[in-house]
Amino acid sequence: MPYIAIKGYPKDAETKKKVVEKINQILLENWGCPQEAISISVEEIAPEKWNETVVEREIEPNADRMYIHNGEKKF
């Protein structure tokens, strides 16, 4: 706990490392958990598969749990 799964268009390895490290630091500073409790994965989704793979299967069914949805803060 916590487990963060990042899904996005393909990015270079350096960009992915930078993003994962920033999220890791935020969790350490704000979530109140030790490093050993954090798991972060990155899954690249091709742009042409995005809507079918992510929007329809994950975002739309979970719209009520989104803190930010399509750039709009829900809190």
Buried (B, 14 or more C-beta within 10 A) or exposed (E): EEEBEBBBEEBEEEEBEEBBEEBBEEBBEEEEEEEEEBEBEBEEBEEEEBEEBBEEEEBEEEEEEBEEBEEEEEE
